[in-house]
Amino acid sequence: MKNVTKTFLYTNIASAIEEQINSGVLKFGDKLPSVRILQREYGVSISTVLQAYYNLEAKSLIESKPRSGYYVLFSKDKLLKSPEKTTPNSKASHKSKAEIIIDFYQTINEKDIINFSLGVPAPELLPVAKLSKTMHETIIHLKAGGTYYDTIQGSENLRRQIAQRTLLWGGNLKEEDIVITAGCTNALSLSLMAVTNPGDTIVVESPVFFGILQLANTLGLRVIELPTESSSGMDLSALKEVLKKQDVKAIVLISNFNNPLGSIMPDSHKKEIVEIIKAHQIPLIEDDICGEIYYGKNRPTTCKSFDDSGLVLWVGSFSKTLAGGYRVGWVAPGRFLKEILQLKLCLSSSTTTITQEAIANFLRKGRYDYHLRKLRQTLHANSLKYITTIAKYFPKDTRVTKPKGSFLLWVELNPKINVKEVFNMAKEKGMVFSPGTIFTLQNQYQNCMRLSYGLLWNTKVEKALKELGELLKNSSL
């Protein structure tokens, strides 16, 4: 086993074992050292070693066998392959899939349904009680109970907290650089309106979050979908070719944990795309809504961190990490600050005072970081459980992403499988997911689906995945 200092806690022991499992030093079926051996080796208590093993069990990396010990359960060799790079055509599209999306949304709040289509973590994974307490404290101390209009730019307290957090990814924003919005969708819509006009063409990844497609349709924009790798994101070579031939007015990109692929752009790609937009003077709208839900040691950087020309509009929200219903997001619009403020003045004038201040207080008291640590750990464990379960019950030729953050999986099935038909059958059995066709304007992804693992893992969820796998197997016959 890997040597560490005696001061390491259970997380460090668990990380050392997990690293050996991932590297193949420890293989499926290998017996792990006994609790007492690790206790002596690391110089810690038995309870610390047990906590490390419990942590690995929660991720489905190891299992306990009564009177025998702990054994490696996870094996990379048993995992399904990742989806290959997508291949959309480079023609600009302009159409709506509103009817499909509305039909899909009808089930979101239905009870007694296993909802794999959720675009937010389940309430059980959120600090509802602590957030409610903070809300109550905030209302008491706010002038007039928060019933007054806030400034157009938004709460100074909240903007300062957001600006402070940019240090985590190498940013150095100030509160005056940020505008608070009514969630991420509002930030995206303001950004698109600030840099485009009806009839303009924008570039996106493919597949891409359907909300971006619907915004483009509403604003009369044409969309070019570019090939995207499930691990590294948008194909920058394809982007360069498109920019040579077409008049593109904006690029919309989810650089960290793309929705739905879960891809994360390497820093070198982020730097390169910023150089590309600077050379062409094209704005880049960077949706970083899940940047805080990472599984590694450090928060990933952003394209904004490399931006020295003000062309990157950095967008985020607390919807995926804290409280979607509070509708609190933001945009750091760079050189487009004036345009964003004018648009916000016309469309909403201000943002809800109470929710802004409540979240600002939640961050200021350190509750947010404590919550994020727990959320990341839970979602990482969930991702491994889902991937292992899918490998066990779905058709053997299934491909699935291996995300390093967020809470979404992209599943690619045999081309013979029509996921829309399976969606209707699954709905009758009390489970729903997101069909792949809603993440494109083109005729593609009929054999794909997006699954959320932002649910509280239990036997009911595992059973639902098994049933979904059976439906897919029968559909492929």
C-alpha positions as CSV (number, residue, x, y, z in Angstrom):
1,M,0.0,0.0,0.0
2,K,1.0,3.6,-0.6
3,N,2.9,5.2,2.4
4,V,1.3,8.3,3.9
5,T,2.1,10.3,7.0
6,K,0.4,9.5,10.3
7,T,-1.6,12.7,10.2
8,F,-3.7,11.6,7.3
9,L,-7.5,11.2,8.1
10,Y,-9.9,8.6,6.7
11,T,-10.4,10.6,3.5
12,N,-6.7,10.3,2.7
13,I,-6.6,6.6,3.4
14,A,-9.7,6.1,1.2
15,S,-8.2,8.2,-1.6
16,A,-5.0,6.2,-1.6
17,I,-6.9,2.9,-1.9
18,E,-9.2,4.4,-4.6
19,E,-6.2,5.5,-6.6
20,Q,-4.8,2.0,-6.5
21,I,-8.2,0.6,-7.6
22,N,-8.4,3.1,-10.5
23,S,-4.8,2.4,-11.6
24,G,-5.3,-1.4,-11.6
25,V,-2.9,-2.1,-8.8
26,L,-5.9,-3.4,-6.8
27,K,-8.1,-5.5,-9.1
28,F,-11.6,-6.9,-8.9
29,G,-11.8,-9.6,-6.2
30,D,-8.5,-8.6,-4.5
31,K,-8.7,-8.7,-0.7
32,L,-7.8,-5.5,1.1
33,P,-5.6,-5.4,4.2
34,S,-7.4,-6.0,7.4
35,V,-8.6,-3.1,9.6
36,R,-6.0,-3.8,12.2
37,I,-3.1,-4.0,9.6
38,L,-4.1,-0.6,8.2
39,Q,-4.5,0.8,11.7
40,R,-0.9,-0.1,12.5
41,E,0.4,1.0,9.1
42,Y,-1.2,4.4,9.2
43,G,-1.0,5.0,12.9
44,V,-4.7,5.8,13.3
45,S,-7.7,4.5,15.2
46,I,-9.8,1.5,14.1
47,S,-12.8,3.8,13.7
48,T,-10.7,5.9,11.2
49,V,-9.9,2.9,9.1
50,L,-13.5,1.7,9.2
51,Q,-14.7,5.2,8.1
52,A,-12.3,4.9,5.1
53,Y,-13.7,1.6,4.2
54,Y,-17.3,2.8,4.6
55,N,-16.5,5.7,2.3
56,L,-15.2,3.3,-0.4
57,E,-18.3,1.0,0.1
58,A,-20.6,4.0,-0.4
59,K,-19.0,4.4,-3.9
60,S,-19.4,0.8,-4.7
61,L,-15.6,0.4,-5.0
62,I,-15.3,-2.3,-2.3
63,E,-17.6,-4.7,-0.5
64,S,-17.6,-6.3,2.9
65,K,-17.9,-10.1,3.3
66,P,-18.9,-11.3,6.7
67,R,-16.0,-12.9,8.7
68,S,-13.7,-12.6,5.7
69,G,-12.9,-8.9,5.2
70,Y,-13.1,-6.3,2.5
71,Y,-12.7,-7.0,-1.2
72,V,-12.4,-4.9,-4.4
73,L,-15.8,-4.7,-6.2
74,F,-15.0,-2.1,-8.9
75,S,-13.2,-2.9,-12.1
76,K,-12.5,-0.7,-15.0
77,D,-12.3,-3.8,-17.2
78,K,-15.9,-4.5,-16.5
79,L,-17.1,-1.0,-17.4
80,L,-18.9,-0.1,-20.6
81,K,-17.1,2.0,-23.3
82,S,-17.6,5.8,-23.5
83,P,-19.6,7.3,-26.3
84,E,-17.6,8.2,-29.4
85,K,-17.3,11.8,-30.6
86,T,-20.6,13.1,-32.0
87,T,-20.9,13.9,-35.7
88,P,-23.6,16.5,-36.3
89,N,-23.7,18.2,-39.7
90,S,-22.4,21.8,-39.9
91,K,-25.6,23.4,-41.3
92,A,-27.3,26.0,-39.3
93,S,-30.8,25.1,-38.0
94,H,-33.7,27.0,-36.7
95,K,-36.7,25.1,-35.4
96,S,-38.5,24.3,-32.1
97,K,-38.9,21.1,-30.1
98,A,-41.1,22.8,-27.6
99,E,-43.9,20.2,-27.8
100,I,-41.5,17.3,-27.1
101,I,-39.9,19.2,-24.2
102,I,-43.3,20.2,-22.7
103,D,-44.5,16.6,-22.9
104,F,-41.3,15.5,-21.1
105,Y,-41.7,18.2,-18.4
106,Q,-45.2,17.1,-17.5
107,T,-43.8,14.3,-15.3
108,I,-41.2,16.3,-13.5
109,N,-43.2,16.9,-10.3
110,E,-45.3,13.8,-10.4
111,K,-45.2,11.7,-7.2
112,D,-44.4,8.0,-7.1
113,I,-42.1,8.3,-10.1
114,I,-38.4,7.5,-10.3
115,N,-37.3,10.7,-12.1
116,F,-34.0,10.1,-13.9
117,S,-34.7,13.3,-15.9
118,L,-34.2,15.7,-12.9
119,G,-32.0,18.6,-13.8
120,V,-31.2,19.3,-10.2
121,P,-30.2,17.2,-7.2
122,A,-33.0,15.7,-5.2
123,P,-34.2,17.7,-2.1
124,E,-32.8,15.0,0.1
125,L,-29.3,16.0,-1.0
126,L,-29.8,19.7,-0.3
127,P,-29.4,21.6,3.0
128,V,-33.1,22.5,3.1
129,A,-33.3,23.0,6.9
130,K,-30.2,25.2,7.2
131,L,-31.2,27.2,4.1
132,S,-34.7,27.7,5.6
133,K,-33.1,28.9,8.9
134,T,-30.8,31.3,6.9
135,M,-33.9,32.6,5.1
136,H,-35.7,33.3,8.3
137,E,-32.7,35.1,9.8
138,T,-32.3,37.1,6.6
139,I,-35.9,38.3,6.6
140,I,-35.7,39.4,10.2
141,H,-32.6,41.6,9.6
142,L,-33.5,43.0,6.2
143,K,-34.9,46.5,6.0
144,A,-38.7,46.2,5.6
145,G,-38.4,42.5,5.6
146,G,-36.9,42.5,2.1
147,T,-40.0,44.0,0.5
148,Y,-38.2,46.8,-1.3
149,Y,-36.8,46.7,-4.8
150,D,-33.1,45.9,-5.1
151,T,-30.7,47.7,-7.5
152,I,-30.6,46.7,-11.1
153,Q,-27.2,45.0,-10.8
154,G,-28.3,43.0,-7.7
155,S,-27.3,42.5,-4.1
156,E,-23.9,43.9,-3.4
157,N,-23.4,41.3,-0.7
158,L,-24.1,38.4,-3.0
159,R,-22.0,39.8,-5.8
160,R,-19.1,40.2,-3.4
161,Q,-19.5,36.5,-2.3
162,I,-19.5,35.3,-5.9
163,A,-16.5,37.5,-6.8
164,Q,-14.6,36.0,-3.9
165,R,-15.3,32.5,-5.1
166,T,-13.7,33.2,-8.5
167,L,-10.3,32.9,-6.8
168,L,-11.0,29.2,-6.7
169,W,-10.5,29.0,-10.5
170,G,-7.9,31.6,-10.9
171,G,-10.3,34.5,-11.5
172,N,-10.1,37.9,-10.0
173,L,-13.5,39.4,-10.5
174,K,-15.0,42.2,-8.4
175,E,-18.6,42.8,-7.3
176,E,-19.0,45.5,-9.9
177,D,-18.2,43.0,-12.7
178,I,-21.2,40.8,-11.9
179,V,-25.0,41.1,-12.5
180,I,-27.4,39.0,-10.5
181,T,-30.2,37.3,-12.6
182,A,-33.3,35.2,-12.1
183,G,-31.4,31.9,-12.5
184,C,-29.1,30.7,-15.2
185,T,-31.6,30.6,-18.0
186,N,-32.2,34.3,-17.4
187,A,-28.5,35.0,-17.5
188,L,-28.2,33.0,-20.7
189,S,-31.1,34.9,-22.4
190,L,-29.8,38.3,-21.4
191,S,-26.3,37.4,-22.7
192,L,-27.7,36.1,-26.0
193,M,-29.8,39.2,-26.4
194,A,-26.8,41.4,-25.6
195,V,-24.6,40.0,-28.4
196,T,-27.0,38.8,-31.1
197,N,-29.9,39.9,-33.2
198,P,-32.7,37.8,-34.8
199,G,-31.4,35.9,-37.8
200,D,-27.8,35.7,-36.4
201,T,-26.0,32.4,-36.2
202,I,-24.5,30.9,-33.0
203,V,-22.4,27.9,-32.4
204,V,-23.0,25.2,-29.7
205,E,-21.8,21.8,-28.7
206,S,-23.7,18.7,-29.7
207,P,-25.5,17.3,-27.9
208,V,-26.4,20.5,-26.0
209,F,-28.7,21.5,-23.1
210,F,-32.2,21.8,-24.6
211,G,-32.8,25.1,-22.8
212,I,-30.1,26.8,-25.0
213,L,-31.8,25.5,-28.1
214,Q,-35.2,26.8,-27.0
215,L,-33.7,30.2,-26.1
216,A,-32.1,30.4,-29.6
217,N,-35.5,29.5,-31.2
218,T,-37.3,32.2,-29.1
219,L,-34.7,34.8,-30.1
220,G,-34.8,33.9,-33.8
221,L,-31.3,32.6,-33.9
222,R,-29.8,29.9,-36.2
223,V,-27.8,27.2,-34.5
224,I,-24.7,25.3,-35.7
225,E,-24.0,22.2,-33.7
226,L,-20.4,21.1,-33.5
227,P,-18.8,17.6,-32.9
228,T,-18.1,17.1,-29.2
229,E,-16.0,14.6,-27.3
230,S,-17.6,13.0,-24.2
231,S,-14.4,13.7,-22.2
232,S,-12.9,16.9,-23.5
233,G,-15.8,18.8,-25.0
234,M,-16.2,20.8,-28.3
235,D,-13.9,19.9,-31.2
236,L,-11.9,23.1,-31.7
237,S,-10.7,22.1,-35.1
238,A,-14.3,21.9,-36.3
239,L,-15.0,25.3,-34.7
240,K,-12.1,26.9,-36.6
241,E,-13.4,25.5,-39.9
242,V,-16.9,26.9,-39.3
243,L,-15.6,30.3,-38.4
244,K,-13.7,30.4,-41.8
245,K,-16.9,29.8,-43.7
246,Q,-19.8,31.3,-41.7
247,D,-20.6,34.5,-40.0
248,V,-21.0,33.4,-36.4
249,K,-22.1,36.0,-33.9
250,A,-21.6,34.1,-30.6
251,I,-20.5,30.8,-29.2
252,V,-22.4,29.2,-26.3
253,L,-20.3,26.7,-24.3
254,I,-20.6,24.6,-21.1
255,S,-16.9,24.2,-20.5
256,N,-17.2,22.3,-17.2
257,F,-19.4,19.2,-17.0
258,N,-21.4,19.8,-20.2
259,N,-25.1,19.1,-20.1
260,P,-25.8,16.3,-21.1
261,L,-22.4,14.7,-22.0
262,G,-20.6,15.7,-18.8
263,S,-17.4,16.6,-20.7
264,I,-14.8,19.0,-19.2
265,M,-12.6,21.1,-21.4
266,P,-8.8,20.8,-20.6
267,D,-7.2,24.0,-19.6
268,S,-5.3,24.1,-22.9
269,H,-8.6,24.0,-24.8
270,K,-10.1,26.7,-22.7
271,K,-7.1,28.9,-23.4
272,E,-7.2,28.1,-27.1
273,I,-10.9,28.9,-27.5
274,V,-10.3,32.3,-25.8
275,E,-7.5,33.0,-28.3
276,I,-9.9,32.0,-31.2
277,I,-12.7,34.3,-30.1
278,K,-10.2,37.1,-29.6
279,A,-8.8,36.7,-33.1
280,H,-12.4,36.7,-34.6
281,Q,-13.9,39.2,-32.0
282,I,-16.7,36.8,-31.3
283,P,-18.3,36.7,-27.8
284,L,-18.3,33.5,-25.8
285,I,-21.1,32.8,-23.4
286,E,-19.7,30.3,-20.9
287,D,-22.3,28.4,-18.8
288,D,-20.4,27.3,-15.7
289,I,-23.5,26.3,-13.7
290,C,-22.0,22.9,-12.5
291,G,-18.4,24.1,-12.1
292,E,-18.6,23.7,-8.3
293,I,-19.7,20.1,-8.5
294,Y,-16.3,18.5,-9.2
295,Y,-14.9,15.2,-7.9
296,G,-11.2,16.0,-8.2
297,K,-9.0,17.9,-5.7
298,N,-9.5,21.3,-7.3
299,R,-12.2,23.4,-8.8
300,P,-11.8,23.4,-12.6
301,T,-10.8,26.7,-14.3
302,T,-13.0,28.5,-16.7
303,C,-12.6,30.2,-20.1
304,K,-13.1,33.4,-18.2
305,S,-9.9,32.9,-16.3
306,F,-8.0,33.3,-19.6
307,D,-10.0,36.2,-20.9
308,D,-8.2,39.5,-21.2
309,S,-10.4,41.1,-23.8
310,G,-13.8,41.0,-22.1
311,L,-15.3,38.8,-24.7
312,V,-16.3,36.0,-22.3
313,L,-19.6,36.3,-20.6
314,W,-19.3,34.0,-17.6
315,V,-22.7,32.6,-16.5
316,G,-23.6,30.7,-13.3
317,S,-26.3,29.9,-10.8
318,F,-27.1,28.3,-7.5
319,S,-29.9,26.2,-9.0
320,K,-27.8,23.0,-9.4
321,T,-26.0,23.2,-6.0
322,L,-28.4,24.9,-3.6
323,A,-31.9,25.9,-4.4
324,G,-33.3,25.9,-8.0
325,G,-36.6,27.4,-6.8
326,Y,-34.8,30.5,-5.4
327,R,-34.0,31.5,-9.0
328,V,-30.7,33.2,-8.3
329,G,-28.0,33.3,-11.0
330,W,-25.5,35.7,-12.4
331,V,-23.5,36.8,-15.3
332,A,-20.0,38.5,-15.5
333,P,-20.5,40.1,-18.9
334,G,-17.1,41.6,-19.5
335,R,-17.3,44.4,-22.1
336,F,-21.1,43.8,-22.4
337,L,-22.0,45.0,-18.9
338,K,-23.8,48.1,-20.1
339,E,-26.0,46.1,-22.6
340,I,-26.9,43.5,-19.9
341,L,-27.9,46.2,-17.4
342,Q,-30.1,47.9,-20.0
343,L,-31.8,44.7,-20.9
344,K,-32.4,43.7,-17.3
345,L,-33.9,47.1,-16.6
346,C,-36.3,46.7,-19.5
347,L,-37.2,43.1,-18.8
348,S,-37.3,42.8,-15.0
349,S,-35.7,45.9,-13.4
350,S,-34.5,44.0,-10.3
351,T,-34.1,40.5,-8.8
352,T,-35.9,39.1,-5.8
353,T,-34.3,40.7,-2.7
354,I,-34.9,38.1,0.0
355,T,-33.5,35.0,-1.9
356,Q,-30.4,37.0,-3.0
357,E,-29.6,38.1,0.6
358,A,-30.4,34.6,2.0
359,I,-27.9,32.9,-0.3
360,A,-25.3,35.7,0.4
361,N,-25.6,35.0,4.1
362,F,-25.5,31.2,3.5
363,L,-22.2,31.7,1.7
364,R,-20.7,34.2,4.1
365,K,-21.2,31.9,7.1
366,G,-19.4,29.0,5.4
367,R,-22.4,26.8,5.1
368,Y,-22.2,26.6,1.4
369,D,-18.7,25.0,1.3
370,Y,-19.6,22.5,3.9
371,H,-22.7,21.5,1.9
372,L,-20.7,21.3,-1.3
373,R,-18.2,18.9,0.2
374,K,-21.0,16.5,1.2
375,L,-22.8,17.0,-2.1
376,R,-19.7,16.2,-4.2
377,Q,-19.0,13.1,-2.1
378,T,-22.6,11.8,-2.5
379,L,-22.8,12.5,-6.2
380,H,-19.4,10.9,-6.9
381,A,-20.6,7.8,-5.1
382,N,-23.9,7.8,-7.0
383,S,-22.0,8.1,-10.4
384,L,-20.0,5.0,-9.7
385,K,-23.1,3.1,-8.5
386,Y,-25.1,4.1,-11.6
387,I,-22.3,3.2,-14.0
388,T,-21.8,-0.2,-12.4
389,T,-25.5,-0.9,-12.4
390,I,-25.9,0.1,-16.0
391,A,-23.0,-2.2,-16.9
392,K,-24.7,-5.0,-15.1
393,Y,-28.3,-4.6,-16.5
394,F,-28.2,-2.6,-19.7
395,P,-27.5,-4.2,-23.1
396,K,-23.8,-5.2,-23.4
397,D,-23.1,-2.8,-26.4
398,T,-24.3,0.2,-24.4
399,R,-21.9,3.1,-24.1
400,V,-21.9,5.5,-21.1
401,T,-20.0,8.6,-20.0
402,K,-17.7,8.6,-17.0
403,P,-18.2,12.2,-15.6
404,K,-15.7,13.9,-13.3
405,G,-18.4,16.2,-11.9
406,S,-22.1,17.2,-12.0
407,F,-24.8,14.6,-11.8
408,L,-25.6,13.6,-15.4
409,L,-24.9,10.5,-17.5
410,W,-25.2,10.3,-21.3
411,V,-26.1,6.8,-22.4
412,E,-25.6,5.7,-26.0
413,L,-27.5,2.5,-27.1
414,N,-27.6,0.3,-30.1
415,P,-28.9,2.3,-33.1
416,K,-31.8,-0.2,-33.4
417,I,-33.2,1.0,-30.2
418,N,-35.7,3.9,-30.4
419,V,-35.4,5.6,-27.0
420,K,-38.7,7.6,-27.5
421,E,-40.6,4.3,-27.6
422,V,-38.8,3.1,-24.5
423,F,-39.6,6.4,-22.8
424,N,-43.3,5.8,-23.1
425,M,-43.0,2.2,-21.8
426,A,-40.8,3.3,-18.9
427,K,-43.3,6.0,-18.0
428,E,-46.0,3.4,-17.7
429,K,-43.8,1.5,-15.2
430,G,-43.3,4.7,-13.1
431,M,-39.9,6.0,-14.3
432,V,-38.8,8.8,-16.7
433,F,-35.6,10.0,-18.3
434,S,-34.6,12.5,-20.9
435,P,-34.6,11.3,-24.5
436,G,-31.5,12.2,-26.5
437,T,-33.5,13.9,-29.3
438,I,-34.3,16.9,-27.1
439,F,-30.6,17.8,-27.0
440,T,-30.4,18.6,-30.7
441,L,-32.2,20.3,-33.6
442,Q,-31.0,17.7,-36.0
443,N,-32.1,14.1,-36.8
444,Q,-29.8,12.4,-34.3
445,Y,-29.5,10.8,-30.8
446,Q,-32.7,8.7,-31.2
447,N,-30.8,5.9,-29.5
448,C,-29.5,8.0,-26.6
449,M,-30.7,9.2,-23.2
450,R,-29.6,11.4,-20.4
451,L,-29.9,10.0,-16.9
452,S,-29.6,12.0,-13.7
453,Y,-27.9,10.4,-10.7
454,G,-28.9,13.3,-8.5
455,L,-31.3,11.1,-6.6
456,L,-31.0,9.6,-3.2
457,W,-29.6,6.1,-3.9
458,N,-31.7,3.2,-2.6
459,T,-33.0,-0.2,-3.6
460,K,-35.9,1.5,-5.4
461,V,-33.6,3.4,-7.7
462,E,-31.5,0.3,-8.4
463,K,-34.6,-1.7,-9.2
464,A,-35.8,1.0,-11.6
465,L,-32.4,0.9,-13.4
466,K,-32.7,-2.8,-13.7
467,E,-36.2,-2.6,-15.1
468,L,-35.1,0.1,-17.6
469,G,-32.3,-2.1,-18.7
470,E,-34.8,-4.9,-19.3
471,L,-36.9,-2.6,-21.4
472,L,-33.9,-1.7,-23.5
473,K,-32.9,-5.3,-24.0
474,N,-36.4,-6.2,-25.1
475,S,-36.5,-3.2,-27.4
476,S,-33.3,-4.3,-29.2
477,L,-34.6,-7.8,-30.0
